[in-house]
């Protein structure tokens, strides 16, 4: 079919959204068909724009563009859900019946009924090979998904209709190998004695707890710190991703005055006040009326991925980031989100028994990367929400937003968590274990010079490390005036040797 334009026109999602007057979350791939020239691609900031030659033009029918979508644009469940709200059932039925055994037509049929809950007047298929809902070479999927005999489709999606994230197999994620990460951890751990590892675990719990609170600029008291550490200890053994356990966790880590007994019932948002009655909105949470279904879906998705042998990092990213985007409680959502990362990685035994990953410490050290992982969803979402704020700062969301939280593309968040976990293993874990090993060696060297109480040895090492390997005259006078010059020089040298603090 000829295209009556000189240059190009949109195809696939771009065509359908424009034709139906719809808006949606930005998709990673946009297609155009040109009346002249060859195939050209433009890659920028993680998005791809393809211009195809004239022979790719699918035609004017919705079904043909939906098939084009699955072939070239990829699966975006949120956009498909919005398109299916507008599409004519008769037109879609006619298209599917015209290609009863075509894999793309069957997928369109399956996705329509999965996303809308409506059944098209099409007879069940009785023969033909089963095909996957998502191509496993292009997306992360559950293994051994249930078969839909009606469509001859294997449902290998990561979640149910109420919460079904999608993660693409990008070049960055192609490097993700859980076995390699696990082996790297084991190689690191086996280089140190068990006693040191036991001490390291206590340090790592403290580091994770301190970092998770510090990300939110909170200084917890000793009781809240201990309760969070106790929860981290339980996270190695127990699954917290169910409603009762999440409420219990929230009650344990927040100020007692802000404990919740159920999911929130008010409209939440994240913002900052810049002037009287002037707010800058950063993120808008789902409507409270949508929250129960979304959280049930998130928990079901977690169980599905746990049983479906999904990569630990992908599983942790989709559930933990999904949780913080749903924001089910009035307080504590960020800390719980980071807690769930640890919980899920431990359940998959990616973290060696008796150890933990201080992922929050890496997030704290890389705030721009962490913020970017959150804003990859929150920023474009803002453009789709109609809301108003009253004089008390109470928000009302005025349009239907549930599908954007139901069907998130969590590729960016998965890539970010992969980077955080890798840095945690290669940097935080190695540094913490090395520091403790250096401490042991330094302590033994000091004890060979002078028989000094452990408390003073600890203090001497700490003060030297804070002062580039030397003890200041003031600190010597205050704490170590009993040392001779020769002893002081020898002990300082022991610290420098132990921690490689040489001028």
Secondary structure, 3 states (H helix, E strand, C coil): CCCCCCCEEEECHHHHHHHHCCCCCCCCEEEEEECCCCCEEEEECCEEEEEECHHHCCCCCHHHHHHHHHHHHCCCHHHHHHHHHHCCHHHHHHHHHHCCCCHHHHHHHHHHHHHHCCCCCCCCCCCCCCEECCCCCCECCCCCCEEECCCCEEECCCCECCECCECECCHHHHCCCHHHHHHHHHHHHCCCCHHHHHHHHHHHHHHHHHHHHHHCCCCCCHHHHHHHHHHHHHHCCCCCCCHHHHHHHHHHHCCHHHCCCCCCCCCCEEEEEEECCEEEEEEECCCHHHHHHHHHHHHHHHHHHHHCCCCHHHHHHHHHHHHHHHCCCCCCHHHHHHHHHHHHHHHCCCCCCCCCCCHHHHHHHCHHHHHHHHHHHHHHHHCCCCEEECCCCCEEECCCCHHHHHCCECHHHHHHHHHHHHHHHHHHHHHHHHHHHHHHHHHHHHHHHCCCCHHHHHHHHHHHHHCCCCCCHHHHHHHCCCCCHHHHHHHHHHHHHHHCCCC
